[in-house]
């Protein structure tokens, strides 16, 4: 694992964004820069970290971790449903098929937890017992495992706005998806989650919850897109400490960005108002947890590509320049 001081030294070299006008039409997401040309899209994973639907700060090597972890999972789930991958020309970039995104995210939860307004535990504490079409029983405790995983879809907010939890019935009623399309991605989402749980379990990790995004490919089929089972889209706990911590009411030991999200909440920030200044040691610890997540979940050693990222990206993407 990279030294903490080396992580701090990388902070000024983080990739905050890109500007490649000769790659195609640019669209900037919360954490990725997108370049679109015809049936092809280049996704560049920056080091931007988002929480509470806001871009918070830059985290060293975060973009590389997310890109390489998504690669790991796409390769191990393509038998369940096809995905949009074409190739990986750089540690921070992937070339994919240009898809028309479906207007909902499929959130799969194996445990009742979370601190955001769209989380299962937040809503349960507020008295909600029918959450996105799932009837929740009385007497549940924070971090308790559901009898079986549930799907809690959400709308995909435009940049700067908040996602909205929604039931399958409302998705169909609003005309966001047909019942057939919803059923297809719901079935795929549960299978993807089960596969993720199985692979994580071999490494002593619990895949707590996650989200999946789907789109319509150029040939008209529905495929998996964006990312899968990364610390940005998923929550992970250590399996060997789960039971003891759950019984004692302690918070679970985490290896995801919930660490920074909870730091922000403790400092009075939940998405509204000014973002608190993030100390360098908090950024470094967040980076360490991202890399730790990669190694624990994949069983592979993370090899950070240190130094200025833009120079390397420019060289590796040259063949795609117009």
One Martini backbone bead per residue (centre of mass of N, CA, C, O) as a GRO file, in nm:
protein
  322
    1UNK     BB    1   0.098   0.035   0.021
    2UNK     BB    2   0.085   0.353   0.004
    3UNK     BB    3   0.208   0.623   0.136
    4UNK     BB    4   0.080   0.892   0.293
    5UNK     BB    5   0.281   1.106   0.182
    6UNK     BB    6   0.232   1.027  -0.115
    7UNK     BB    7  -0.065   1.104  -0.115
    8UNK     BB    8  -0.027   1.401  -0.045
    9UNK     BB    9   0.166   1.461  -0.292
   10UNK     BB   10  -0.076   1.397  -0.507
   11UNK     BB   11  -0.295   1.615  -0.473
   12UNK     BB   12  -0.185   1.836  -0.687
   13UNK     BB   13  -0.213   1.586  -0.923
   14UNK     BB   14  -0.491   1.576  -0.959
   15UNK     BB   15  -0.790   1.501  -1.143
   16UNK     BB   16  -1.030   1.750  -1.212
   17UNK     BB   17  -0.996   1.764  -1.536
   18UNK     BB   18  -1.086   1.809  -1.887
   19UNK     BB   19  -0.957   1.919  -2.237
   20UNK     BB   20  -1.079   1.753  -2.542
   21UNK     BB   21  -1.193   1.872  -2.834
   22UNK     BB   22  -1.072   1.613  -3.021
   23UNK     BB   23  -1.280   1.377  -2.892
   24UNK     BB   24  -1.549   1.548  -2.865
   25UNK     BB   25  -1.830   1.570  -2.709
   26UNK     BB   26  -1.886   1.728  -2.401
   27UNK     BB   27  -1.950   1.568  -2.075
   28UNK     BB   28  -2.011   1.656  -1.730
   29UNK     BB   29  -1.991   1.489  -1.456
   30UNK     BB   30  -1.927   1.437  -1.133
   31UNK     BB   31  -1.660   1.223  -1.211
   32UNK     BB   32  -1.694   1.238  -1.529
   33UNK     BB   33  -1.559   1.255  -1.850
   34UNK     BB   34  -1.723   1.307  -2.166
   35UNK     BB   35  -1.677   1.164  -2.504
   36UNK     BB   36  -1.857   1.216  -2.816
   37UNK     BB   37  -1.869   0.978  -3.108
   38UNK     BB   38  -2.126   0.860  -3.210
   39UNK     BB   39  -2.093   0.515  -3.099
   40UNK     BB   40  -1.883   0.671  -2.904
   41UNK     BB   41  -1.724   0.664  -2.571
   42UNK     BB   42  -1.527   0.861  -2.343
   43UNK     BB   43  -1.418   0.772  -2.015
   44UNK     BB   44  -1.310   0.990  -1.751
   45UNK     BB   45  -1.161   0.936  -1.445
   46UNK     BB   46  -1.161   1.129  -1.195
   47UNK     BB   47  -1.086   1.277  -0.860
   48UNK     BB   48  -1.368   1.324  -0.803
   49UNK     BB   49  -1.588   1.377  -0.522
   50UNK     BB   50  -1.910   1.258  -0.432
   51UNK     BB   51  -2.168   1.403  -0.212
   52UNK     BB   52  -2.482   1.484  -0.180
   53UNK     BB   53  -2.478   1.579  -0.488
   54UNK     BB   54  -2.168   1.672  -0.458
   55UNK     BB   55  -1.871   1.823  -0.519
   56UNK     BB   56  -1.604   1.815  -0.291
   57UNK     BB   57  -1.326   1.672  -0.405
   58UNK     BB   58  -0.993   1.554  -0.425
   59UNK     BB   59  -0.867   1.212  -0.485
   60UNK     BB   60  -0.617   1.013  -0.484
   61UNK     BB   61  -0.660   0.769  -0.739
   62UNK     BB   62  -0.969   0.737  -0.776
   63UNK     BB   63  -1.002   0.703  -1.083
   64UNK     BB   64  -0.831   0.447  -1.111
   65UNK     BB   65  -0.985   0.268  -0.920
   66UNK     BB   66  -1.262   0.278  -1.061
   67UNK     BB   67  -1.175   0.180  -1.342
   68UNK     BB   68  -1.040  -0.096  -1.249
   69UNK     BB   69  -1.283  -0.210  -1.093
   70UNK     BB   70  -1.485  -0.210  -1.321
   71UNK     BB   71  -1.326  -0.405  -1.496
   72UNK     BB   72  -1.337  -0.646  -1.310
   73UNK     BB   73  -1.658  -0.667  -1.309
   74UNK     BB   74  -1.730  -0.676  -1.609
   75UNK     BB   75  -1.575  -0.947  -1.661
   76UNK     BB   76  -1.764  -1.105  -1.420
   77UNK     BB   77  -2.076  -1.021  -1.567
   78UNK     BB   78  -2.125  -1.074  -1.886
   79UNK     BB   79  -2.315  -1.334  -1.850
   80UNK     BB   80  -2.570  -1.178  -1.748
   81UNK     BB   81  -2.489  -0.896  -1.897
   82UNK     BB   82  -2.425  -0.677  -2.108
   83UNK     BB   83  -2.181  -0.430  -2.209
   84UNK     BB   84  -1.999  -0.116  -2.305
   85UNK     BB   85  -1.724  -0.235  -2.365
   86UNK     BB   86  -1.412  -0.197  -2.551
   87UNK     BB   87  -1.168  -0.023  -2.394
   88UNK     BB   88  -0.839   0.029  -2.212
   89UNK     BB   89  -0.606   0.297  -2.263
   90UNK     BB   90  -0.627   0.379  -1.946
   91UNK     BB   91  -0.642   0.395  -1.603
   92UNK     BB   92  -0.873   0.651  -1.652
   93UNK     BB   93  -0.988   0.493  -1.917
   94UNK     BB   94  -1.280   0.438  -2.140
   95UNK     BB   95  -1.420   0.259  -2.410
   96UNK     BB   96  -1.755   0.298  -2.539
   97UNK     BB   97  -2.068   0.253  -2.598
   98UNK     BB   98  -2.324   0.434  -2.717
   99UNK     BB   99  -2.590   0.518  -2.501
  100UNK     BB  100  -2.922   0.508  -2.386
  101UNK     BB  101  -3.027   0.604  -2.098
  102UNK     BB  102  -3.190   0.504  -1.841
  103UNK     BB  103  -3.406   0.695  -1.605
  104UNK     BB  104  -3.283   0.474  -1.397
  105UNK     BB  105  -3.179   0.352  -1.088
  106UNK     BB  106  -3.050   0.045  -0.947
  107UNK     BB  107  -3.112  -0.027  -0.614
  108UNK     BB  108  -2.935  -0.256  -0.404
  109UNK     BB  109  -3.036  -0.416  -0.088
  110UNK     BB  110  -2.914  -0.613   0.201
  111UNK     BB  111  -2.935  -0.358   0.396
  112UNK     BB  112  -3.021  -0.144   0.668
  113UNK     BB  113  -2.903   0.181   0.574
  114UNK     BB  114  -2.783   0.502   0.617
  115UNK     BB  115  -2.781   0.889   0.580
  116UNK     BB  116  -2.952   0.959   0.356
  117UNK     BB  117  -3.261   1.053   0.218
  118UNK     BB  118  -3.245   0.770   0.028
  119UNK     BB  119  -3.224   0.585   0.254
  120UNK     BB  120  -3.350   0.328   0.434
  121UNK     BB  121  -3.297   0.421   0.730
  122UNK     BB  122  -3.395   0.710   0.716
  123UNK     BB  123  -3.689   0.634   0.639
  124UNK     BB  124  -3.749   0.441   0.873
  125UNK     BB  125  -3.712   0.655   1.102
  126UNK     BB  126  -3.959   0.830   0.966
  127UNK     BB  127  -4.185   0.575   0.914
  128UNK     BB  128  -4.123   0.413   0.670
  129UNK     BB  129  -4.284   0.100   0.518
  130UNK     BB  130  -4.289   0.198   0.205
  131UNK     BB  131  -4.010   0.133  -0.003
  132UNK     BB  132  -4.036   0.130  -0.324
  133UNK     BB  133  -4.250  -0.126  -0.274
  134UNK     BB  134  -4.132  -0.204   0.010
  135UNK     BB  135  -4.216  -0.395   0.281
  136UNK     BB  136  -4.151  -0.303   0.612
  137UNK     BB  137  -4.082  -0.416   0.905
  138UNK     BB  138  -4.092  -0.421   1.223
  139UNK     BB  139  -3.793  -0.387   1.423
  140UNK     BB  140  -3.565  -0.270   1.283
  141UNK     BB  141  -3.210  -0.248   1.250
  142UNK     BB  142  -2.935  -0.108   1.206
  143UNK     BB  143  -2.764  -0.315   0.971
  144UNK     BB  144  -2.967  -0.511   0.888
  145UNK     BB  145  -3.057  -0.795   0.737
  146UNK     BB  146  -3.224  -0.896   0.487
  147UNK     BB  147  -3.389  -1.166   0.381
  148UNK     BB  148  -3.385  -1.005   0.105
  149UNK     BB  149  -3.320  -0.835  -0.149
  150UNK     BB  150  -3.370  -0.497  -0.253
  151UNK     BB  151  -3.542  -0.263  -0.464
  152UNK     BB  152  -3.453   0.104  -0.502
  153UNK     BB  153  -3.535   0.314  -0.704
  154UNK     BB  154  -3.410   0.594  -0.910
  155UNK     BB  155  -3.378   0.883  -1.022
  156UNK     BB  156  -3.201   1.087  -1.258
  157UNK     BB  157  -3.033   1.349  -1.191
  158UNK     BB  158  -2.955   1.639  -1.267
  159UNK     BB  159  -2.724   1.859  -1.254
  160UNK     BB  160  -2.756   1.962  -0.906
  161UNK     BB  161  -2.955   1.747  -0.830
  162UNK     BB  162  -3.182   1.516  -0.687
  163UNK     BB  163  -3.260   1.220  -0.615
  164UNK     BB  164  -3.548   0.984  -0.657
  165UNK     BB  165  -3.742   0.785  -0.506
  166UNK     BB  166  -3.900   0.483  -0.654
  167UNK     BB  167  -4.142   0.297  -0.787
  168UNK     BB  168  -4.229   0.075  -1.023
  169UNK     BB  169  -4.514   0.186  -1.071
  170UNK     BB  170  -4.417   0.484  -1.126
  171UNK     BB  171  -4.237   0.425  -1.362
  172UNK     BB  172  -4.467   0.327  -1.546
  173UNK     BB  173  -4.675   0.559  -1.510
  174UNK     BB  174  -4.462   0.786  -1.618
  175UNK     BB  175  -4.295   0.646  -1.864
  176UNK     BB  176  -3.992   0.557  -1.815
  177UNK     BB  177  -4.094   0.251  -1.830
  178UNK     BB  178  -4.153  -0.049  -1.907
  179UNK     BB  179  -4.233  -0.340  -1.767
  180UNK     BB  180  -4.033  -0.510  -1.930
  181UNK     BB  181  -3.778  -0.338  -1.877
  182UNK     BB  182  -3.787  -0.346  -1.572
  183UNK     BB  183  -3.777  -0.654  -1.533
  184UNK     BB  184  -3.503  -0.696  -1.669
  185UNK     BB  185  -3.327  -0.508  -1.474
  186UNK     BB  186  -3.414  -0.641  -1.211
  187UNK     BB  187  -3.303  -0.923  -1.265
  188UNK     BB  188  -3.011  -0.833  -1.322
  189UNK     BB  189  -2.954  -0.687  -1.052
  190UNK     BB  190  -2.980  -0.934  -0.866
  191UNK     BB  191  -2.759  -1.103  -1.006
  192UNK     BB  192  -2.528  -0.901  -0.967
  193UNK     BB  193  -2.540  -0.891  -0.661
  194UNK     BB  194  -2.491  -1.191  -0.605
  195UNK     BB  195  -2.216  -1.199  -0.741
  196UNK     BB  196  -2.087  -0.985  -0.560
  197UNK     BB  197  -2.127  -1.130  -0.292
  198UNK     BB  198  -1.963  -1.385  -0.361
  199UNK     BB  199  -1.687  -1.250  -0.424
  200UNK     BB  200  -1.656  -1.089  -0.160
  201UNK     BB  201  -1.669  -1.329   0.041
  202UNK     BB  202  -1.391  -1.453  -0.040
  203UNK     BB  203  -1.258  -1.169   0.091
  204UNK     BB  204  -1.431  -1.075   0.353
  205UNK     BB  205  -1.681  -0.924   0.212
  206UNK     BB  206  -1.950  -0.688   0.215
  207UNK     BB  207  -2.219  -0.632   0.003
  208UNK     BB  208  -2.457  -0.412   0.081
  209UNK     BB  209  -2.474  -0.192  -0.159
  210UNK     BB  210  -2.609  -0.074  -0.485
  211UNK     BB  211  -2.568   0.040  -0.832
  212UNK     BB  212  -2.741   0.052  -1.153
  213UNK     BB  213  -2.681   0.102  -1.507
  214UNK     BB  214  -2.875   0.149  -1.804
  215UNK     BB  215  -2.886   0.080  -2.168
  216UNK     BB  216  -2.914   0.155  -2.510
  217UNK     BB  217  -2.784   0.024  -2.769
  218UNK     BB  218  -2.719   0.051  -3.106
  219UNK     BB  219  -2.882  -0.245  -3.139
  220UNK     BB  220  -3.125  -0.222  -2.893
  221UNK     BB  221  -3.007  -0.319  -2.634
  222UNK     BB  222  -2.982  -0.405  -2.298
  223UNK     BB  223  -2.723  -0.259  -2.093
  224UNK     BB  224  -2.447  -0.223  -1.909
  225UNK     BB  225  -2.333   0.076  -1.733
  226UNK     BB  226  -2.067   0.278  -1.629
  227UNK     BB  227  -2.070   0.098  -1.334
  228UNK     BB  228  -1.930  -0.157  -1.088
  229UNK     BB  229  -1.859  -0.214  -0.767
  230UNK     BB  230  -1.781   0.058  -0.641
  231UNK     BB  231  -1.720   0.301  -0.398
  232UNK     BB  232  -1.934   0.495  -0.545
  233UNK     BB  233  -2.183   0.258  -0.577
  234UNK     BB  234  -2.087   0.127  -0.296
  235UNK     BB  235  -2.108  -0.088  -0.005
  236UNK     BB  236  -1.861  -0.186   0.247
  237UNK     BB  237  -1.782  -0.465   0.462
  238UNK     BB  238  -1.660  -0.643   0.729
  239UNK     BB  239  -1.729  -0.969   0.804
  240UNK     BB  240  -1.568  -1.030   1.084
  241UNK     BB  241  -1.740  -0.769   1.232
  242UNK     BB  242  -2.045  -0.767   1.203
  243UNK     BB  243  -2.183  -0.916   1.445
  244UNK     BB  244  -2.055  -0.765   1.680
  245UNK     BB  245  -2.144  -0.479   1.593
  246UNK     BB  246  -2.446  -0.532   1.573
  247UNK     BB  247  -2.499  -0.629   1.869
  248UNK     BB  248  -2.360  -0.349   1.995
  249UNK     BB  249  -2.428  -0.094   1.792
  250UNK     BB  250  -2.212  -0.057   1.599
  251UNK     BB  251  -2.039   0.052   1.360
  252UNK     BB  252  -1.923  -0.033   1.070
  253UNK     BB  253  -1.664  -0.148   0.888
  254UNK     BB  254  -1.526   0.044   0.629
  255UNK     BB  255  -1.461   0.069   0.241
  256UNK     BB  256  -1.575   0.368   0.182
  257UNK     BB  257  -1.709   0.697   0.127
  258UNK     BB  258  -1.853   0.718   0.405
  259UNK     BB  259  -1.627   0.847   0.560
  260UNK     BB  260  -1.662   1.135   0.433
  261UNK     BB  261  -1.965   1.165   0.470
  262UNK     BB  262  -1.951   1.156   0.785
  263UNK     BB  263  -1.765   1.394   0.821
  264UNK     BB  264  -1.959   1.599   0.701
  265UNK     BB  265  -2.197   1.550   0.895
  266UNK     BB  266  -2.033   1.625   1.155
  267UNK     BB  267  -1.993   1.926   1.001
  268UNK     BB  268  -2.298   2.001   0.886
  269UNK     BB  269  -2.302   1.832   0.604
  270UNK     BB  270  -2.591   1.747   0.353
  271UNK     BB  271  -2.574   1.947   0.069
  272UNK     BB  272  -2.598   2.222   0.209
  273UNK     BB  273  -2.417   2.472   0.132
  274UNK     BB  274  -2.110   2.487   0.240
  275UNK     BB  275  -1.813   2.335   0.198
  276UNK     BB  276  -1.597   2.201   0.378
  277UNK     BB  277  -1.281   2.185   0.470
  278UNK     BB  278  -1.047   1.941   0.368
  279UNK     BB  279  -0.823   1.768   0.502
  280UNK     BB  280  -0.544   1.595   0.404
  281UNK     BB  281  -0.585   1.343   0.590
  282UNK     BB  282  -0.870   1.278   0.484
  283UNK     BB  283  -0.794   1.238   0.190
  284UNK     BB  284  -0.581   1.014   0.236
  285UNK     BB  285  -0.775   0.812   0.377
  286UNK     BB  286  -0.970   0.788   0.142
  287UNK     BB  287  -0.763   0.678  -0.057
  288UNK     BB  288  -0.680   0.429   0.104
  289UNK     BB  289  -0.968   0.300   0.096
  290UNK     BB  290  -0.987   0.266  -0.205
  291UNK     BB  291  -0.737   0.081  -0.236
  292UNK     BB  292  -0.827  -0.129  -0.033
  293UNK     BB  293  -1.080  -0.213  -0.182
  294UNK     BB  294  -0.944  -0.322  -0.430
  295UNK     BB  295  -0.768  -0.541  -0.290
  296UNK     BB  296  -0.986  -0.692  -0.125
  297UNK     BB  297  -1.185  -0.759  -0.368
  298UNK     BB  298  -0.974  -0.862  -0.599
  299UNK     BB  299  -0.675  -0.961  -0.494
  300UNK     BB  300  -0.514  -0.714  -0.597
  301UNK     BB  301  -0.261  -0.502  -0.678
  302UNK     BB  302  -0.217  -0.168  -0.646
  303UNK     BB  303  -0.095   0.049  -0.922
  304UNK     BB  304   0.007   0.352  -0.913
  305UNK     BB  305  -0.011   0.636  -1.130
  306UNK     BB  306   0.213   0.854  -1.102
  307UNK     BB  307   0.161   1.181  -1.147
  308UNK     BB  308   0.073   1.338  -1.421
  309UNK     BB  309  -0.223   1.262  -1.590
  310UNK     BB  310  -0.259   1.430  -1.852
  311UNK     BB  311  -0.009   1.339  -2.008
  312UNK     BB  312  -0.087   1.040  -2.027
  313UNK     BB  313  -0.365   1.069  -2.156
  314UNK     BB  314  -0.279   1.210  -2.416
  315UNK     BB  315  -0.107   0.975  -2.521
  316UNK     BB  316  -0.334   0.737  -2.498
  317UNK     BB  317  -0.558   0.919  -2.684
  318UNK     BB  318  -0.447   1.001  -2.966
  319UNK     BB  319  -0.603   0.793  -3.160
  320UNK     BB  320  -0.887   0.969  -3.098
  321UNK     BB  321  -0.811   1.206  -3.246
  322UNK     BB  322  -0.916   1.449  -3.492
   0.00000   0.00000   0.00000
